[in-house]
Amino acid sequence: MTFTNKDRAARIGKLLSRFNKHDLPHSCLIDILADARHWCDRHGKDFGKLDREAYNHYVTEIVAEQEGCHDHDN
């Protein structure tokens, strides 16, 4: 399935709204990011490395959108 950046933002919005209905979305995002770091610690993953890879995906998706190409699935 191909996602647009609007789809990607909506997908995380849904996750944030389900994560904790009592906190503001940005607070939920902070908690999710902290929890992801704990998960990485427990599973021997390098959060910094994964975060850099995620950032590269983000940049690629932004560039693809700016160039009118919406077929990047990462």
ABEGO torsion letter per residue (X at the ends): XBBBAAAAAAAAAAAAAAABAABBAAAAAAAAAAAAAAAAAAAGBBAAAAAAAAAAAAAAAAAAAAAGBAABAX
